[in-house]
């Protein structure tokens, strides 16, 4: 019992210090209008469209590394 006392004390201190988090309200008011959401969607669209060529280039490089180099055939006389 004596060896578990520090662990119990540490847990009590930990949970006691985070109790204010449980008391906080989870409700949040969103004041963003439709134009803010349109702007953020446009920014996300730009990011996605910039990633498409990068992904295609990486796939092309991977395909190029996978391709075997042609072996030189030695002529035998």
N, CA, C and O atoms as a CHARMM CRD file, in Angstrom:
* protein
*
  308
    1    1 UNK  N      0.82900  -1.19300   0.00000 PROA 1      0.00000
    2    1 UNK  CA     0.00000   0.00000   0.00000 PROA 1      0.00000
    3    1 UNK  C      0.86900   1.25200   0.00000 PROA 1      0.00000
    4    1 UNK  O      0.51400   2.27600  -0.58300 PROA 1      0.00000
    5    2 UNK  N      2.03100   1.14500   0.67600 PROA 2      0.00000
    6    2 UNK  CA     2.89200   2.31600   0.76600 PROA 2      0.00000
    7    2 UNK  C      3.48700   2.67700  -0.59300 PROA 2      0.00000
    8    2 UNK  O      3.71100   3.85400  -0.87700 PROA 2      0.00000
    9    3 UNK  N      3.74400   1.68500  -1.42800 PROA 3      0.00000
   10    3 UNK  CA     4.36100   1.97200  -2.72500 PROA 3      0.00000
   11    3 UNK  C      3.35100   2.55800  -3.71200 PROA 3      0.00000
   12    3 UNK  O      3.74600   3.23400  -4.66200 PROA 3      0.00000
   13    4 UNK  N      2.07000   2.31600  -3.50800 PROA 4      0.00000
   14    4 UNK  CA     1.07300   2.87300  -4.43700 PROA 4      0.00000
   15    4 UNK  C      0.59500   4.25700  -4.00900 PROA 4      0.00000
   16    4 UNK  O     -0.12400   4.91100  -4.76300 PROA 4      0.00000
   17    5 UNK  N      0.96700   4.71000  -2.84400 PROA 5      0.00000
   18    5 UNK  CA     0.53600   6.02000  -2.36500 PROA 5      0.00000
   19    5 UNK  C      1.04800   7.16300  -3.24700 PROA 5      0.00000
   20    5 UNK  O      0.26800   8.06800  -3.54400 PROA 5      0.00000
   21    6 UNK  N      2.31900   7.17500  -3.68500 PROA 6      0.00000
   22    6 UNK  CA     2.75700   8.27200  -4.56400 PROA 6      0.00000
   23    6 UNK  C      2.02000   8.28200  -5.90800 PROA 6      0.00000
   24    6 UNK  O      1.75400   9.34500  -6.47000 PROA 6      0.00000
   25    7 UNK  N      1.69900   7.10900  -6.40900 PROA 7      0.00000
   26    7 UNK  CA     0.97800   7.04300  -7.68400 PROA 7      0.00000
   27    7 UNK  C     -0.43100   7.61300  -7.52300 PROA 7      0.00000
   28    7 UNK  O     -0.90400   8.36800  -8.37200 PROA 7      0.00000
   29    8 UNK  N     -1.08700   7.25100  -6.44100 PROA 8      0.00000
   30    8 UNK  CA    -2.43500   7.75500  -6.18700 PROA 8      0.00000
   31    8 UNK  C     -2.40100   9.26500  -5.98000 PROA 8      0.00000
   32    8 UNK  O     -3.26700   9.98100  -6.48200 PROA 8      0.00000
   33    9 UNK  N     -1.40900   9.74900  -5.24500 PROA 9      0.00000
   34    9 UNK  CA    -1.28300  11.19300  -5.03700 PROA 9      0.00000
   35    9 UNK  C     -1.04400  11.93100  -6.35500 PROA 9      0.00000
   36    9 UNK  O     -1.60300  13.00400  -6.58100 PROA 9      0.00000
   37   10 UNK  N     -0.22100  11.35900  -7.21200 PROA 10     0.00000
   38   10 UNK  CA     0.04900  11.98700  -8.50500 PROA 10     0.00000
   39   10 UNK  C     -1.21500  12.02800  -9.35700 PROA 10     0.00000
   40   10 UNK  O     -1.47800  13.02600 -10.02700 PROA 10     0.00000
   41   11 UNK  N     -1.99700  10.95600  -9.33700 PROA 11     0.00000
   42   11 UNK  CA    -3.23900  10.93200 -10.10700 PROA 11     0.00000
   43   11 UNK  C     -4.25100  11.92700  -9.56900 PROA 11     0.00000
   44   11 UNK  O     -4.94700  12.58300 -10.34400 PROA 11     0.00000
   45   12 UNK  N     -4.34200  12.04700  -8.25700 PROA 12     0.00000
   46   12 UNK  CA    -5.26900  13.00500  -7.66700 PROA 12     0.00000
   47   12 UNK  C     -4.87200  14.43000  -8.05400 PROA 12     0.00000
   48   12 UNK  O     -5.73500  15.24600  -8.37800 PROA 12     0.00000
   49   13 UNK  N     -3.57200  14.73200  -8.02200 PROA 13     0.00000
   50   13 UNK  CA    -3.11400  16.06300  -8.41500 PROA 13     0.00000
   51   13 UNK  C     -3.36900  16.32100  -9.90100 PROA 13     0.00000
   52   13 UNK  O     -3.75800  17.42300 -10.28800 PROA 13     0.00000
   53   14 UNK  N     -3.14800  15.31100 -10.71700 PROA 14     0.00000
   54   14 UNK  CA    -3.36700  15.46700 -12.15200 PROA 14     0.00000
   55   14 UNK  C     -4.83400  15.72700 -12.46000 PROA 14     0.00000
   56   14 UNK  O     -5.16300  16.67600 -13.17100 PROA 14     0.00000
   57   15 UNK  N     -5.70800  14.89500 -11.93300 PROA 15     0.00000
   58   15 UNK  CA    -7.13100  15.04900 -12.21900 PROA 15     0.00000
   59   15 UNK  C     -7.72400  16.27900 -11.52300 PROA 15     0.00000
   60   15 UNK  O     -8.70300  16.84800 -12.00500 PROA 15     0.00000
   61   16 UNK  N     -7.15700  16.67900 -10.43000 PROA 16     0.00000
   62   16 UNK  CA    -7.61900  17.89100  -9.76300 PROA 16     0.00000
   63   16 UNK  C     -7.26700  19.14000 -10.53500 PROA 16     0.00000
   64   16 UNK  O     -8.00300  20.12600 -10.49600 PROA 16     0.00000
   65   17 UNK  N     -6.15100  19.11000 -11.23400 PROA 17     0.00000
   66   17 UNK  CA    -5.73400  20.29700 -11.97600 PROA 17     0.00000
   67   17 UNK  C     -6.46200  20.43700 -13.30800 PROA 17     0.00000
   68   17 UNK  O     -6.53000  21.54000 -13.85100 PROA 17     0.00000
   69   18 UNK  N     -7.00000  19.36200 -13.83900 PROA 18     0.00000
   70   18 UNK  CA    -7.70600  19.44400 -15.11700 PROA 18     0.00000
   71   18 UNK  C     -9.22000  19.52100 -14.94100 PROA 18     0.00000
   72   18 UNK  O     -9.95900  19.46000 -15.92300 PROA 18     0.00000
   73   19 UNK  N     -9.67800  19.65300 -13.72900 PROA 19     0.00000
   74   19 UNK  CA   -11.12600  19.69200 -13.51300 PROA 19     0.00000
   75   19 UNK  C    -11.75700  20.94600 -14.10200 PROA 19     0.00000
   76   19 UNK  O    -12.94200  20.94000 -14.43500 PROA 19     0.00000
   77   20 UNK  N    -10.98500  22.02300 -14.23700 PROA 20     0.00000
   78   20 UNK  CA   -11.54300  23.23700 -14.82400 PROA 20     0.00000
   79   20 UNK  C    -11.84500  23.04200 -16.31100 PROA 20     0.00000
   80   20 UNK  O    -12.69000  23.74200 -16.86800 PROA 20     0.00000
   81   21 UNK  N    -11.16900  22.11000 -16.94400 PROA 21     0.00000
   82   21 UNK  CA   -11.44200  21.83100 -18.34600 PROA 21     0.00000
   83   21 UNK  C    -12.83200  21.24100 -18.50100 PROA 21     0.00000
   84   21 UNK  O    -13.54400  21.55700 -19.45500 PROA 21     0.00000
   85   22 UNK  N    -13.21600  20.39200 -17.57300 PROA 22     0.00000
   86   22 UNK  CA   -14.53200  19.76700 -17.64700 PROA 22     0.00000
   87   22 UNK  C    -15.64500  20.76900 -17.35200 PROA 22     0.00000
   88   22 UNK  O    -16.79000  20.55400 -17.75200 PROA 22     0.00000
   89   23 UNK  N    -15.32900  21.84300 -16.66800 PROA 23     0.00000
   90   23 UNK  CA   -16.33800  22.84300 -16.34400 PROA 23     0.00000
   91   23 UNK  C    -16.54400  23.83500 -17.48200 PROA 23     0.00000
   92   23 UNK  O    -17.54300  24.55500 -17.50100 PROA 23     0.00000
   93   24 UNK  N    -15.61600  23.88000 -18.42500 PROA 24     0.00000
   94   24 UNK  CA   -15.73100  24.84400 -19.51800 PROA 24     0.00000
   95   24 UNK  C    -16.87400  24.45500 -20.44100 PROA 24     0.00000
   96   24 UNK  O    -17.17200  23.27600 -20.62800 PROA 24     0.00000
   97   25 UNK  N    -17.49200  25.45000 -21.00000 PROA 25     0.00000
   98   25 UNK  CA   -18.60900  25.21500 -21.90800 PROA 25     0.00000
   99   25 UNK  C    -18.07700  24.75900 -23.26100 PROA 25     0.00000
  100   25 UNK  O    -17.08700  25.28800 -23.76600 PROA 25     0.00000
  101   26 UNK  N    -18.73800  23.78500 -23.82800 PROA 26     0.00000
  102   26 UNK  CA   -18.33000  23.28500 -25.13400 PROA 26     0.00000
  103   26 UNK  C    -18.96900  24.06100 -26.27000 PROA 26     0.00000
  104   26 UNK  O    -18.55800  23.92400 -27.42300 PROA 26     0.00000
  105   27 UNK  N    -19.97900  24.88200 -25.95800 PROA 27     0.00000
  106   27 UNK  CA   -20.66300  25.63600 -27.00100 PROA 27     0.00000
  107   27 UNK  C    -19.78000  26.78900 -27.46900 PROA 27     0.00000
  108   27 UNK  O    -19.17400  27.50200 -26.66900 PROA 27     0.00000
  109   28 UNK  N    -19.72900  26.94600 -28.78700 PROA 28     0.00000
  110   28 UNK  CA   -18.92300  28.01300 -29.36200 PROA 28     0.00000
  111   28 UNK  C    -19.73500  28.68800 -30.45400 PROA 28     0.00000
  112   28 UNK  O    -20.34400  28.02100 -31.29100 PROA 28     0.00000
  113   29 UNK  N    -19.74000  29.98600 -30.44200 PROA 29     0.00000
  114   29 UNK  CA   -20.50300  30.71700 -31.44500 PROA 29     0.00000
  115   29 UNK  C    -19.60700  30.98900 -32.63600 PROA 29     0.00000
  116   29 UNK  O    -18.47500  31.45100 -32.49200 PROA 29     0.00000
  117   30 UNK  N    -20.13300  30.69400 -33.81400 PROA 30     0.00000
  118   30 UNK  CA   -19.37000  30.88400 -35.03900 PROA 30     0.00000
  119   30 UNK  C    -19.86700  32.15000 -35.72600 PROA 30     0.00000
  120   30 UNK  O    -21.01400  32.21600 -36.16700 PROA 30     0.00000
  121   31 UNK  N    -19.00200  33.14900 -35.81500 PROA 31     0.00000
  122   31 UNK  CA   -19.39100  34.41400 -36.42200 PROA 31     0.00000
  123   31 UNK  C    -18.92500  34.53700 -37.86400 PROA 31     0.00000
  124   31 UNK  O    -19.01400  35.61500 -38.45100 PROA 31     0.00000
  125   32 UNK  N    -18.43400  33.46000 -38.43800 PROA 32     0.00000
  126   32 UNK  CA   -17.94300  33.51300 -39.80900 PROA 32     0.00000
  127   32 UNK  C    -19.12100  33.53400 -40.77600 PROA 32     0.00000
  128   32 UNK  O    -20.04300  32.72500 -40.67200 PROA 32     0.00000
  129   33 UNK  N    -19.07400  34.45200 -41.69600 PROA 33     0.00000
  130   33 UNK  CA   -20.11900  34.55000 -42.70400 PROA 33     0.00000
  131   33 UNK  C    -19.85000  33.61600 -43.87200 PROA 33     0.00000
  132   33 UNK  O    -18.85400  32.89300 -43.88600 PROA 33     0.00000
  133   34 UNK  N    -20.72800  33.63800 -44.83200 PROA 34     0.00000
  134   34 UNK  CA   -20.61400  32.76900 -46.00200 PROA 34     0.00000
  135   34 UNK  C    -19.38800  33.12900 -46.83400 PROA 34     0.00000
  136   34 UNK  O    -18.78100  32.24800 -47.44400 PROA 34     0.00000
  137   35 UNK  N    -19.01500  34.39800 -46.86900 PROA 35     0.00000
  138   35 UNK  CA   -17.86400  34.80200 -47.67700 PROA 35     0.00000
  139   35 UNK  C    -16.55200  34.27700 -47.08700 PROA 35     0.00000
  140   35 UNK  O    -15.61400  33.98300 -47.82800 PROA 35     0.00000
  141   36 UNK  N    -16.48400  34.16200 -45.77700 PROA 36     0.00000
  142   36 UNK  CA   -15.29000  33.58400 -45.14400 PROA 36     0.00000
  143   36 UNK  C    -15.15900  32.12600 -45.54000 PROA 36     0.00000
  144   36 UNK  O    -14.06400  31.65900 -45.85500 PROA 36     0.00000
  145   37 UNK  N    -16.27200  31.40700 -45.52600 PROA 37     0.00000
  146   37 UNK  CA   -16.22500  29.98400 -45.89200 PROA 37     0.00000
  147   37 UNK  C    -15.92500  29.80200 -47.37700 PROA 37     0.00000
  148   37 UNK  O    -15.23700  28.85300 -47.75300 PROA 37     0.00000
  149   38 UNK  N    -16.42700  30.69100 -48.22300 PROA 38     0.00000
  150   38 UNK  CA   -16.09700  30.63300 -49.65000 PROA 38     0.00000
  151   38 UNK  C    -14.61300  30.88800 -49.85700 PROA 38     0.00000
  152   38 UNK  O    -13.97300  30.20600 -50.65800 PROA 38     0.00000
  153   39 UNK  N    -14.06300  31.85700 -49.14800 PROA 39     0.00000
  154   39 UNK  CA   -12.63800  32.16000 -49.25500 PROA 39     0.00000
  155   39 UNK  C    -11.79100  30.97600 -48.79800 PROA 39     0.00000
  156   39 UNK  O    -10.82100  30.61600 -49.46500 PROA 39     0.00000
  157   40 UNK  N    -12.14900  30.36700 -47.66700 PROA 40     0.00000
  158   40 UNK  CA   -11.39000  29.21400 -47.18200 PROA 40     0.00000
  159   40 UNK  C    -11.49600  28.02400 -48.13600 PROA 40     0.00000
  160   40 UNK  O    -10.52100  27.29800 -48.33200 PROA 40     0.00000
  161   41 UNK  N    -12.66100  27.82500 -48.72200 PROA 41     0.00000
  162   41 UNK  CA   -12.82100  26.75900 -49.71100 PROA 41     0.00000
  163   41 UNK  C    -11.98100  27.01300 -50.94400 PROA 41     0.00000
  164   41 UNK  O    -11.39900  26.08400 -51.50400 PROA 41     0.00000
  165   42 UNK  N    -11.91200  28.27000 -51.37700 PROA 42     0.00000
  166   42 UNK  CA   -11.07700  28.62700 -52.51800 PROA 42     0.00000
  167   42 UNK  C     -9.60100  28.37800 -52.21900 PROA 42     0.00000
  168   42 UNK  O     -8.87000  27.88500 -53.07700 PROA 42     0.00000
  169   43 UNK  N     -9.15900  28.71600 -51.00700 PROA 43     0.00000
  170   43 UNK  CA    -7.76800  28.46000 -50.60600 PROA 43     0.00000
  171   43 UNK  C     -7.47900  26.96200 -50.59600 PROA 43     0.00000
  172   43 UNK  O     -6.41700  26.53000 -51.04600 PROA 43     0.00000
  173   44 UNK  N     -8.41200  26.17500 -50.09000 PROA 44     0.00000
  174   44 UNK  CA    -8.23000  24.72100 -50.07700 PROA 44     0.00000
  175   44 UNK  C     -8.17800  24.16500 -51.49200 PROA 44     0.00000
  176   44 UNK  O     -7.40900  23.24600 -51.77200 PROA 44     0.00000
  177   45 UNK  N     -8.99100  24.71600 -52.38100 PROA 45     0.00000
  178   45 UNK  CA    -8.97800  24.28400 -53.77700 PROA 45     0.00000
  179   45 UNK  C     -7.62600  24.56900 -54.42700 PROA 45     0.00000
  180   45 UNK  O     -7.11500  23.74000 -55.18000 PROA 45     0.00000
  181   46 UNK  N     -7.05300  25.71600 -54.14800 PROA 46     0.00000
  182   46 UNK  CA    -5.73300  26.05600 -54.69300 PROA 46     0.00000
  183   46 UNK  C     -4.68100  25.07000 -54.19100 PROA 46     0.00000
  184   46 UNK  O     -3.84400  24.61300 -54.97000 PROA 46     0.00000
  185   47 UNK  N     -4.71300  24.74200 -52.91500 PROA 47     0.00000
  186   47 UNK  CA    -3.73500  23.80500 -52.35100 PROA 47     0.00000
  187   47 UNK  C     -3.86400  22.44000 -53.00500 PROA 47     0.00000
  188   47 UNK  O     -2.85900  21.83300 -53.37600 PROA 47     0.00000
  189   48 UNK  N     -5.08700  21.95500 -53.14900 PROA 48     0.00000
  190   48 UNK  CA    -5.29900  20.63200 -53.75000 PROA 48     0.00000
  191   48 UNK  C     -4.84800  20.63100 -55.20000 PROA 48     0.00000
  192   48 UNK  O     -4.21300  19.67500 -55.64600 PROA 48     0.00000
  193   49 UNK  N     -5.16300  21.68800 -55.95000 PROA 49     0.00000
  194   49 UNK  CA    -4.76100  21.74200 -57.35000 PROA 49     0.00000
  195   49 UNK  C     -3.24400  21.85600 -57.50600 PROA 49     0.00000
  196   49 UNK  O     -2.70500  21.44700 -58.53400 PROA 49     0.00000
  197   50 UNK  N     -2.55800  22.39400 -56.52800 PROA 50     0.00000
  198   50 UNK  CA    -1.09800  22.44200 -56.57400 PROA 50     0.00000
  199   50 UNK  C     -0.48800  21.08200 -56.24300 PROA 50     0.00000
  200   50 UNK  O      0.62400  20.78300 -56.67700 PROA 50     0.00000
  201   51 UNK  N     -1.19800  20.26500 -55.48500 PROA 51     0.00000
  202   51 UNK  CA    -0.67700  18.95300 -55.11700 PROA 51     0.00000
  203   51 UNK  C     -0.81300  17.92800 -56.24100 PROA 51     0.00000
  204   51 UNK  O     -0.03600  16.97400 -56.29200 PROA 51     0.00000
  205   52 UNK  N     -1.77900  18.10200 -57.13900 PROA 52     0.00000
  206   52 UNK  CA    -2.00500  17.11800 -58.20200 PROA 52     0.00000
  207   52 UNK  C     -0.77600  16.96900 -59.09300 PROA 52     0.00000
  208   52 UNK  O     -0.33800  15.83500 -59.28700 PROA 52     0.00000
  209   53 UNK  N     -0.18400  18.03000 -59.65200 PROA 53     0.00000
  210   53 UNK  CA     1.00900  17.83800 -60.48100 PROA 53     0.00000
  211   53 UNK  C      2.19200  17.26400 -59.69400 PROA 53     0.00000
  212   53 UNK  O      2.98900  16.49800 -60.23600 PROA 53     0.00000
  213   54 UNK  N      2.30100  17.63200 -58.43200 PROA 54     0.00000
  214   54 UNK  CA     3.40200  17.10600 -57.62800 PROA 54     0.00000
  215   54 UNK  C      3.26600  15.59500 -57.44600 PROA 54     0.00000
  216   54 UNK  O      4.25700  14.87000 -57.53100 PROA 54     0.00000
  217   55 UNK  N      2.05400  15.12200 -57.19700 PROA 55     0.00000
  218   55 UNK  CA     1.83400  13.68200 -57.03900 PROA 55     0.00000
  219   55 UNK  C      2.09200  12.96000 -58.34700 PROA 55     0.00000
  220   55 UNK  O      2.70000  11.89000 -58.35100 PROA 55     0.00000
  221   56 UNK  N      1.63800  13.53100 -59.46800 PROA 56     0.00000
  222   56 UNK  CA     1.88100  12.89900 -60.76900 PROA 56     0.00000
  223   56 UNK  C      3.37000  12.83300 -61.08800 PROA 56     0.00000
  224   56 UNK  O      3.84100  11.84600 -61.65400 PROA 56     0.00000
  225   57 UNK  N      4.11500  13.87700 -60.72800 PROA 57     0.00000
  226   57 UNK  CA     5.55100  13.86500 -60.97500 PROA 57     0.00000
  227   57 UNK  C      6.24900  12.80900 -60.11700 PROA 57     0.00000
  228   57 UNK  O      7.15500  12.12300 -60.59100 PROA 57     0.00000
  229   58 UNK  N      5.83100  12.67800 -58.86000 PROA 58     0.00000
  230   58 UNK  CA     6.43200  11.65500 -57.99200 PROA 58     0.00000
  231   58 UNK  C      6.12400  10.26000 -58.51300 PROA 58     0.00000
  232   58 UNK  O      6.98400   9.38200 -58.45700 PROA 58     0.00000
  233   59 UNK  N      4.91300  10.03600 -59.02000 PROA 59     0.00000
  234   59 UNK  CA     4.58300   8.73300 -59.58800 PROA 59     0.00000
  235   59 UNK  C      5.40900   8.45900 -60.84400 PROA 59     0.00000
  236   59 UNK  O      5.84500   7.32900 -61.06400 PROA 59     0.00000
  237   60 UNK  N      5.62500   9.47800 -61.66000 PROA 60     0.00000
  238   60 UNK  CA     6.46000   9.32500 -62.84800 PROA 60     0.00000
  239   60 UNK  C      7.90100   9.00200 -62.49100 PROA 60     0.00000
  240   60 UNK  O      8.54300   8.18400 -63.15100 PROA 60     0.00000
  241   61 UNK  N      8.41000   9.64800 -61.44200 PROA 61     0.00000
  242   61 UNK  CA     9.78100   9.34600 -61.01000 PROA 61     0.00000
  243   61 UNK  C      9.87800   7.92800 -60.47600 PROA 61     0.00000
  244   61 UNK  O     10.86300   7.23300 -60.72700 PROA 61     0.00000
  245   62 UNK  N      8.86400   7.49700 -59.74100 PROA 62     0.00000
  246   62 UNK  CA     8.87700   6.13200 -59.20800 PROA 62     0.00000
  247   62 UNK  C      8.80600   5.11500 -60.34300 PROA 62     0.00000
  248   62 UNK  O      9.46700   4.07800 -60.29500 PROA 62     0.00000
  249   63 UNK  N      7.99700   5.41700 -61.37300 PROA 63     0.00000
  250   63 UNK  CA     7.90300   4.50700 -62.50300 PROA 63     0.00000
  251   63 UNK  C      9.24000   4.45400 -63.25800 PROA 63     0.00000
  252   63 UNK  O      9.65300   3.39500 -63.73000 PROA 63     0.00000
  253   64 UNK  N      9.90800   5.61100 -63.36500 PROA 64     0.00000
  254   64 UNK  CA    11.20600   5.66100 -64.02900 PROA 64     0.00000
  255   64 UNK  C     12.27200   4.89200 -63.27000 PROA 64     0.00000
  256   64 UNK  O     13.14600   4.28600 -63.88900 PROA 64     0.00000
  257   65 UNK  N     12.22100   4.90200 -61.94700 PROA 65     0.00000
  258   65 UNK  CA    13.18500   4.13600 -61.16700 PROA 65     0.00000
  259   65 UNK  C     12.91300   2.64100 -61.24700 PROA 65     0.00000
  260   65 UNK  O     13.83000   1.82500 -61.15500 PROA 65     0.00000
  261   66 UNK  N     11.65900   2.29700 -61.41600 PROA 66     0.00000
  262   66 UNK  CA    11.28700   0.88300 -61.47600 PROA 66     0.00000
  263   66 UNK  C     11.68400   0.25500 -62.80200 PROA 66     0.00000
  264   66 UNK  O     11.96900  -0.94100 -62.87300 PROA 66     0.00000
  265   67 UNK  N     11.70000   1.06600 -63.85300 PROA 67     0.00000
  266   67 UNK  CA    12.01200   0.55200 -65.18200 PROA 67     0.00000
  267   67 UNK  C     13.45200   0.04900 -65.22000 PROA 67     0.00000
  268   67 UNK  O     14.36800   0.71100 -64.73200 PROA 67     0.00000
  269   68 UNK  N     13.63500  -1.12400 -65.80300 PROA 68     0.00000
  270   68 UNK  CA    14.98200  -1.70500 -65.88600 PROA 68     0.00000
  271   68 UNK  C     15.75800  -1.05500 -67.02300 PROA 68     0.00000
  272   68 UNK  O     15.20200  -0.69900 -68.06300 PROA 68     0.00000
  273   69 UNK  N     17.04900  -0.91200 -66.79300 PROA 69     0.00000
  274   69 UNK  CA    17.91600  -0.40400 -67.84100 PROA 69     0.00000
  275   69 UNK  C     18.19400  -1.52400 -68.82400 PROA 69     0.00000
  276   69 UNK  O     18.37600  -2.66900 -68.41200 PROA 69     0.00000
  277   70 UNK  N     18.23000  -1.22200 -70.11900 PROA 70     0.00000
  278   70 UNK  CA    18.50100  -2.28100 -71.09900 PROA 70     0.00000
  279   70 UNK  C     19.93000  -2.80800 -70.93000 PROA 70     0.00000
  280   70 UNK  O     20.88200  -2.04000 -70.78500 PROA 70     0.00000
  281   71 UNK  N     20.04900  -4.11300 -70.95400 PROA 71     0.00000
  282   71 UNK  CA    21.35200  -4.74500 -70.80700 PROA 71     0.00000
  283   71 UNK  C     22.05900  -4.73600 -72.16700 PROA 71     0.00000
  284   71 UNK  O     21.45500  -5.00700 -73.20400 PROA 71     0.00000
  285   72 UNK  N     23.34700  -4.41800 -72.12800 PROA 72     0.00000
  286   72 UNK  CA    24.13000  -4.44800 -73.36900 PROA 72     0.00000
  287   72 UNK  C     24.45600  -5.89200 -73.69200 PROA 72     0.00000
  288   72 UNK  O     24.96100  -6.63600 -72.85000 PROA 72     0.00000
  289   73 UNK  N     24.16000  -6.27500 -74.92200 PROA 73     0.00000
  290   73 UNK  CA    24.45300  -7.64200 -75.32900 PROA 73     0.00000
  291   73 UNK  C     25.85300  -7.68400 -75.92000 PROA 73     0.00000
  292   73 UNK  O     26.20200  -6.89500 -76.79800 PROA 73     0.00000
  293   74 UNK  N     26.63000  -8.60300 -75.42800 PROA 74     0.00000
  294   74 UNK  CA    27.99300  -8.73500 -75.91800 PROA 74     0.00000
  295   74 UNK  C     28.00800  -9.72300 -77.07400 PROA 74     0.00000
  296   74 UNK  O     27.43300 -10.81000 -77.00900 PROA 74     0.00000
  297   75 UNK  N     28.67500  -9.31200 -78.11500 PROA 75     0.00000
  298   75 UNK  CA    28.75500 -10.18100 -79.29800 PROA 75     0.00000
  299   75 UNK  C     29.77900 -11.27500 -79.04000 PROA 75     0.00000
  300   75 UNK  O     30.88300 -11.01400 -78.56400 PROA 75     0.00000
  301   76 UNK  N     29.40400 -12.47100 -79.35300 PROA 76     0.00000
  302   76 UNK  CA    30.34100 -13.60000 -79.22400 PROA 76     0.00000
  303   76 UNK  C     30.69400 -14.07100 -80.60800 PROA 76     0.00000
  304   76 UNK  O     29.80800 -14.29200 -81.43500 PROA 76     0.00000
  305   77 UNK  N     31.99300 -14.23100 -80.88000 PROA 77     0.00000
  306   77 UNK  CA    32.45200 -14.65600 -82.21300 PROA 77     0.00000
  307   77 UNK  C     32.93300 -16.04800 -82.17000 PROA 77     0.00000
  308   77 UNK  O     33.35900 -16.58600 -83.19200 PROA 77     0.00000
